[in-house]
Amino acid sequence: MADRAQENARSLQVQSRQAAGDASQARLNLATQDSATQVQSQLGDLKAQISEVLTSDTLSTTPTVAATPVINSSGQATGTLVNVTA
C-alpha cells in the first residue's frame, strides 16, 4: 500500500511539472502575441505617416516660384534662369 501511495505521489509530481511547463509556455505565448500586436500597431502608424508625407505638398514637383527672364547686357530678354540646385 505504501508503494502505491509513493507511485501516486510521483505521478502527481510529474503532472505538476507538466502543468507548470504548460503554464510557462502559455505566458510566453501571450507575451509574444502582445509584442507582435504592438509591432503591428507601430507599423500601421508608420504606414500612415509615410502616406501622409507622400500625399503632402512638401514633395510636390511643380515649382512654386515663377520663372524670371534673364536680361543680357543689351537689355534683351534671352531666356529663363533655371535654379539648378537640388
Backbone as JSON Lines, residues from 0, in Angstrom:
{"i":0,"aa":"M","n":[0.81,-1.18,0.0],"ca":[0.0,0.0,0.0],"c":[0.87,1.26,0.0]}
{"i":1,"aa":"A","n":[1.95,1.24,0.72],"ca":[2.86,2.38,0.74],"c":[3.49,2.58,-0.63]}
{"i":2,"aa":"D","n":[3.77,1.47,-1.31],"ca":[4.36,1.56,-2.65],"c":[3.4,2.26,-3.61]}
{"i":3,"aa":"R","n":[2.13,1.92,-3.5],"ca":[1.12,2.53,-4.38],"c":[0.99,4.03,-4.09]}
{"i":4,"aa":"A","n":[1.04,4.4,-2.85],"ca":[0.95,5.81,-2.47],"c":[2.16,6.57,-3.0]}
{"i":5,"aa":"Q","n":[3.33,5.96,-2.9],"ca":[4.54,6.59,-3.41],"c":[4.47,6.73,-4.93]}
{"i":6,"aa":"E","n":[3.95,5.74,-5.6],"ca":[3.8,5.8,-7.06],"c":[2.82,6.9,-7.46]}
{"i":7,"aa":"N","n":[1.75,7.02,-6.7],"ca":[0.77,8.1,-6.96],"c":[1.41,9.47,-6.74]}
{"i":8,"aa":"A","n":[2.23,9.58,-5.71],"ca":[2.91,10.84,-5.42],"c":[3.84,11.22,-6.56]}
{"i":9,"aa":"R","n":[4.58,10.25,-7.08],"ca":[5.49,10.52,-8.21],"c":[4.69,10.94,-9.45]}
{"i":10,"aa":"S","n":[3.59,10.28,-9.68],"ca":[2.74,10.61,-10.83],"c":[2.21,12.04,-10.7]}
{"i":11,"aa":"L","n":[1.82,12.4,-9.49],"ca":[1.34,13.76,-9.26],"c":[2.45,14.79,-9.46]}
{"i":12,"aa":"Q","n":[3.67,14.43,-9.07],"ca":[4.81,15.33,-9.28],"c":[5.05,15.55,-10.77]}
{"i":13,"aa":"V","n":[4.99,14.49,-11.55],"ca":[5.19,14.59,-12.99],"c":[4.11,15.47,-13.61]}
{"i":14,"aa":"Q","n":[2.87,15.24,-13.2],"ca":[1.75,16.03,-13.73],"c":[1.89,17.5,-13.34]}
{"i":15,"aa":"S","n":[2.36,17.72,-12.12],"ca":[2.56,19.09,-11.64],"c":[3.63,19.8,-12.47]}
{"i":16,"aa":"R","n":[4.73,19.11,-12.74],"ca":[5.81,19.7,-13.55],"c":[5.31,19.99,-14.97]}
{"i":17,"aa":"Q","n":[4.52,19.06,-15.53],"ca":[3.99,19.28,-16.87],"c":[3.04,20.49,-16.89]}
{"i":18,"aa":"A","n":[2.23,20.6,-15.87],"ca":[1.3,21.74,-15.79],"c":[2.07,23.05,-15.65]}
{"i":19,"aa":"A","n":[3.13,23.03,-14.85],"ca":[3.95,24.24,-14.69],"c":[4.6,24.61,-16.02]}
{"i":20,"aa":"G","n":[5.08,23.62,-16.76],"ca":[5.67,23.87,-18.07],"c":[4.65,24.42,-19.05]}
{"i":21,"aa":"D","n":[3.44,23.85,-19.03],"ca":[2.37,24.35,-19.9],"c":[2.01,25.8,-19.57]}
{"i":22,"aa":"A","n":[1.95,26.11,-18.29],"ca":[1.63,27.47,-17.87],"c":[2.73,28.44,-18.29]}
{"i":23,"aa":"S","n":[3.97,28.02,-18.16],"ca":[5.09,28.85,-18.56],"c":[5.05,29.11,-20.07]}
{"i":24,"aa":"Q","n":[4.76,28.09,-20.85],"ca":[4.65,28.24,-22.3],"c":[3.49,29.16,-22.68]}
{"i":25,"aa":"A","n":[2.39,29.06,-21.96],"ca":[1.24,29.92,-22.22],"c":[1.58,31.38,-21.94]}
{"i":26,"aa":"R","n":[2.32,31.64,-20.85],"ca":[2.74,33.02,-20.54],"c":[3.66,33.55,-21.63]}
{"i":27,"aa":"L","n":[4.57,32.71,-22.09],"ca":[5.5,33.12,-23.16],"c":[4.73,33.42,-24.44]}
{"i":28,"aa":"N","n":[3.77,32.58,-24.79],"ca":[2.97,32.8,-25.99],"c":[2.17,34.1,-25.89]}
{"i":29,"aa":"L","n":[1.64,34.39,-24.72],"ca":[0.87,35.61,-24.53],"c":[1.78,36.84,-24.67]}
{"i":30,"aa":"A","n":[2.96,36.78,-24.08],"ca":[3.91,37.9,-24.2],"c":[4.32,38.1,-25.66]}
{"i":31,"aa":"T","n":[4.53,37.02,-26.37],"ca":[4.9,37.11,-27.78],"c":[3.77,37.73,-28.59]}
{"i":32,"aa":"Q","n":[2.56,37.32,-28.3],"ca":[1.39,37.86,-29.01],"c":[1.23,39.36,-28.72]}
{"i":33,"aa":"D","n":[1.44,39.77,-27.48],"ca":[1.36,41.18,-27.13],"c":[2.42,41.99,-27.88]}
{"i":34,"aa":"S","n":[3.64,41.46,-27.94],"ca":[4.71,42.15,-28.66],"c":[4.38,42.26,-30.14]}
{"i":35,"aa":"A","n":[3.87,41.21,-30.73],"ca":[3.52,41.24,-32.15],"c":[2.41,42.25,-32.41]}
{"i":36,"aa":"T","n":[1.46,42.35,-31.5],"ca":[0.38,43.33,-31.65],"c":[0.93,44.75,-31.59]}
{"i":37,"aa":"Q","n":[1.86,45.0,-30.68],"ca":[2.47,46.33,-30.57],"c":[3.25,46.68,-31.83]}
{"i":38,"aa":"V","n":[4.01,45.74,-32.34],"ca":[4.79,45.98,-33.57],"c":[3.85,46.25,-34.73]}
{"i":39,"aa":"Q","n":[2.78,45.49,-34.83],"ca":[1.81,45.67,-35.91],"c":[1.18,47.06,-35.81]}
{"i":40,"aa":"S","n":[0.87,47.5,-34.62],"ca":[0.29,48.82,-34.43],"c":[1.28,49.92,-34.82]}
{"i":41,"aa":"Q","n":[2.54,49.75,-34.43],"ca":[3.57,50.74,-34.77],"c":[3.8,50.79,-36.28]}
{"i":42,"aa":"L","n":[3.75,49.62,-36.94],"ca":[3.91,49.6,-38.39],"c":[2.74,50.3,-39.07]}
{"i":43,"aa":"G","n":[1.55,50.13,-38.53],"ca":[0.38,50.82,-39.08],"c":[0.53,52.33,-38.94]}
{"i":44,"aa":"D","n":[1.02,52.78,-37.79],"ca":[1.26,54.22,-37.58],"c":[2.31,54.73,-38.55]}
{"i":45,"aa":"L","n":[3.37,53.96,-38.74],"ca":[4.43,54.37,-39.66],"c":[3.91,54.44,-41.09]}
{"i":46,"aa":"K","n":[3.09,53.49,-41.47],"ca":[2.5,53.48,-42.81],"c":[1.65,54.74,-43.01]}
{"i":47,"aa":"A","n":[0.88,55.1,-42.0],"ca":[0.05,56.31,-42.09],"c":[0.91,57.55,-42.22]}
{"i":48,"aa":"Q","n":[2.01,57.63,-41.48],"ca":[2.91,58.77,-41.56],"c":[3.55,58.87,-42.94]}
{"i":49,"aa":"I","n":[3.98,57.74,-43.49],"ca":[4.6,57.73,-44.82],"c":[3.58,58.16,-45.86]}
{"i":50,"aa":"S","n":[2.37,57.66,-45.75],"ca":[1.31,58.03,-46.69],"c":[1.04,59.52,-46.63]}
{"i":51,"aa":"E","n":[1.01,60.06,-45.42],"ca":[0.77,61.49,-45.25],"c":[1.87,62.32,-45.89]}
{"i":52,"aa":"V","n":[3.11,61.91,-45.73],"ca":[4.23,62.65,-46.32],"c":[4.16,62.57,-47.84]}
{"i":53,"aa":"L","n":[3.84,61.39,-48.37],"ca":[3.8,61.23,-49.81],"c":[2.67,62.02,-50.46]}
{"i":54,"aa":"T","n":[1.61,62.24,-49.74],"ca":[0.49,62.98,-50.31],"c":[0.53,64.47,-49.99]}
{"i":55,"aa":"S","n":[1.48,64.9,-49.2],"ca":[1.56,66.32,-48.84],"c":[2.22,67.12,-49.95]}
{"i":56,"aa":"D","n":[2.12,68.43,-49.85],"ca":[2.7,69.33,-50.84],"c":[4.2,69.49,-50.69]}
{"i":57,"aa":"T","n":[4.76,68.97,-49.63],"ca":[6.19,69.17,-49.41],"c":[7.04,68.45,-50.44]}
{"i":58,"aa":"L","n":[6.49,67.42,-51.08],"ca":[7.23,66.69,-52.09],"c":[6.74,67.01,-53.49]}
{"i":59,"aa":"S","n":[6.01,68.08,-53.63],"ca":[5.46,68.46,-54.92],"c":[6.58,68.76,-55.9]}
{"i":60,"aa":"T","n":[6.4,68.33,-57.15],"ca":[7.44,68.56,-58.17],"c":[7.17,69.81,-58.98]}
{"i":61,"aa":"T","n":[6.05,70.47,-58.77],"ca":[5.77,71.7,-59.51],"c":[6.48,72.85,-58.82]}
{"i":62,"aa":"P","n":[7.13,73.72,-59.61],"ca":[7.85,74.85,-58.99],"c":[6.88,75.83,-58.37]}
{"i":63,"aa":"T","n":[7.29,76.44,-57.27],"ca":[6.43,77.39,-56.58],"c":[6.81,78.83,-56.91]}
{"i":64,"aa":"V","n":[7.95,79.03,-57.6],"ca":[8.4,80.37,-57.95],"c":[8.29,80.52,-59.46]}
{"i":65,"aa":"A","n":[7.72,81.62,-59.92],"ca":[7.58,81.86,-61.35],"c":[8.96,82.08,-61.97]}
{"i":66,"aa":"A","n":[9.14,81.59,-63.2],"ca":[10.41,81.76,-63.91],"c":[10.6,83.23,-64.28]}
{"i":67,"aa":"T","n":[11.8,83.71,-64.11],"ca":[12.12,85.11,-64.41],"c":[13.02,85.16,-65.64]}
{"i":68,"aa":"P","n":[12.69,86.0,-66.62],"ca":[13.56,86.08,-67.8],"c":[14.92,86.67,-67.45]}
{"i":69,"aa":"V","n":[15.95,86.21,-68.17],"ca":[17.3,86.72,-67.97],"c":[17.54,87.85,-68.98]}
{"i":70,"aa":"I","n":[18.04,88.97,-68.49],"ca":[18.31,90.12,-69.34],"c":[19.81,90.18,-69.62]}
{"i":71,"aa":"N","n":[20.16,90.24,-70.95],"ca":[21.59,90.31,-71.3],"c":[22.08,91.74,-71.18]}
{"i":72,"aa":"S","n":[23.35,91.98,-71.55],"ca":[23.96,93.31,-71.4],"c":[23.34,94.33,-72.34]}
{"i":73,"aa":"S","n":[22.61,93.89,-73.37],"ca":[21.93,94.81,-74.28],"c":[20.52,95.11,-73.83]}
{"i":74,"aa":"G","n":[20.1,94.55,-72.73],"ca":[18.78,94.8,-72.2],"c":[17.72,93.91,-72.8]}
{"i":75,"aa":"Q","n":[18.13,92.84,-73.5],"ca":[17.18,91.95,-74.13],"c":[16.93,90.74,-73.23]}
{"i":76,"aa":"A","n":[15.67,90.27,-73.25],"ca":[15.34,89.04,-72.51],"c":[15.83,87.86,-73.33]}
{"i":77,"aa":"T","n":[16.74,87.07,-72.77],"ca":[17.34,85.97,-73.54],"c":[16.86,84.59,-73.13]}
{"i":78,"aa":"G","n":[16.12,84.5,-72.15],"ca":[15.66,83.18,-71.7],"c":[15.25,83.22,-70.25]}
{"i":79,"aa":"T","n":[15.2,82.07,-69.66],"ca":[14.76,81.96,-68.28],"c":[15.87,81.34,-67.45]}
{"i":80,"aa":"L","n":[16.13,81.95,-66.33],"ca":[17.12,81.42,-65.4],"c":[16.47,80.26,-64.65]}
{"i":81,"aa":"V","n":[17.13,79.11,-64.69],"ca":[16.62,77.92,-64.04],"c":[17.46,77.65,-62.81]}
{"i":82,"aa":"N","n":[16.8,77.38,-61.71],"ca":[17.5,77.05,-60.49],"c":[17.94,75.58,-60.6]}
{"i":83,"aa":"V","n":[19.24,75.34,-60.61],"ca":[19.75,74.01,-60.79],"c":[20.19,73.35,-59.49]}
{"i":84,"aa":"T","n":[19.97,74.03,-58.38],"ca":[20.34,73.41,-57.1],"c":[19.25,72.44,-56.69]}
{"i":85,"aa":"A","n":[19.66,71.34,-56.1],"ca":[18.69,70.34,-55.71],"c":[18.41,70.46,-54.23]}
